[in-house]
Amino acid sequence: MATSTTLRIGPRERTNAGHRPVGGFVAPGFEEVLGAFVGNFEREGELGAACCVYHRGEKVVDLWGGVRDPATGAPWQEDTMALVFSATKGAAGLAMALAHSRGLFDYEAPVSAYWPEFAQEGKERITVRQLLSHQAGLFALDPRPDRSLVADPDRLAAVLARQRPAWSPGARQAYHAITLGFYEGELLRRVDPKHRTLGTYFQEELASPLGLEFYIRLPPSVPDARLAPLRRPGWASLIRGMPLAFTLAALNPRSRLRRSLQGSELPEQSDRVYARDLEIPAGGGVGTARALARAYGVFATGGRELGLREETLRLLEAAAVPPARGFRDACLRVEVELSLGFMKPSARSPFAHPRAFGAPGSGGSLGFADPEAQLGFAYVPNQMGTHLDDPRAAALRGATYRAIGVGEPYRP
């Protein structure tokens, strides 16, 4: 909570790089996070960004700054929102966890127990856990997702049910970059007594009660002046920053990775900054770092505000269950531990204590809950980065943990 000694950054204060304004506050002891935030502008080519941290239920970092729109030079403001790509998976995963906590489904039950049509093409044994942990072999759809398909939940459900898995359930892990959210959404529609879409459920059951400015379905009422267009890096930067196997997969139009990303372009296909009234629950979320940090902060401190059951939280905190062939991802071509809609910390991605859960997004966005540290963290930029573990987010994470007396949080 802000106190008389809280460091507030006025709107006229500027970094030493590019004279880009920074605003917000840091609580006593978290000054190093401000230093890391400013350092990203000075050393990492940051354009515009926000970072927020909740610790033990209190907001201790809330920073924003830089340029919202490079075309006009408009500054990033306190209420600026941006597309976070796969960090949306975390918001969707929280919604699914809330539904689980309310007894709407069991992670260990077959998906077909709630959605009988899903059993087509040999999918009758796929469990909810396997589906949400990217182990169902359903990382791509045969018909490429387009706006008309995504905007029609009944038609989309029929396409999802007819899809043949690439392998038997639980055999391999393959990042369901876009399809995960579609499958989560239809499962939720089947079990929710009101048959709401995932975006509507998130808005009514999490965002509204917690006061979150985050949308899985961006409404037309949000003006473009609040939205930060994304700026993409060049191919040379991507090739230098990403692992070779990942880069080769990204360059191959027939690779599993490229197929899994079909539909990821839809949130930006609009005559406005971002598409409106369209749900891409695995990659189309738009919001503030403050909203993600608040949501994760609630889950990191027991979820009392939402009435979460301890059983659900323990399942989210548990170690990921590996598929038969281990955690090397058939799409991403790297080791990554995925569980119940989230990424888990690992030796390859040591972003938090082992009990933590969260989701990074393409380009650098990141949000996670760390129950051991009672921490909710989020970072949202508009300059897309070129690393699987973005150095800007890493700098902010490291400064945050040092502020609470933790050097290296990952200890398996």
Secondary structure, DSSP 8 states (H G I E B T S, - for coil): ---TT-EEE-TT-B-SSTT-BEEEEE-TT-HHHHHHHHHHHHHS---EEEEEEEETTEEEEEEEEEEEETTTTEE--TT-EEE-GGGHHHHHHHHHHHHHHTTS--TTSBGGGT-GGGGGGGTTT-BHHHHHTT-SS-SS-SS---HHHHT-HHHHHHHHHH---SSSTTS-----TTHHHHHHHHHHHHHSTT---HHHHHIIIIIHHHT--EESS--TTS-GGGEE--B---HHHHHHHS-HHHHHHHH-TTSHHHHHTTTTTGGG-SSSSS-SS---TTT--EE-HHHHHHHHHHHHTT-GGGT--HHHHHHHHS-----TT-SB-TTT-SB-EEETTEEE--SSS--S-TT-EEEE-TTS-EEEEETTTTEEEEEEESB--S-SS-HHHHHHHHHHHHHTT-S-----
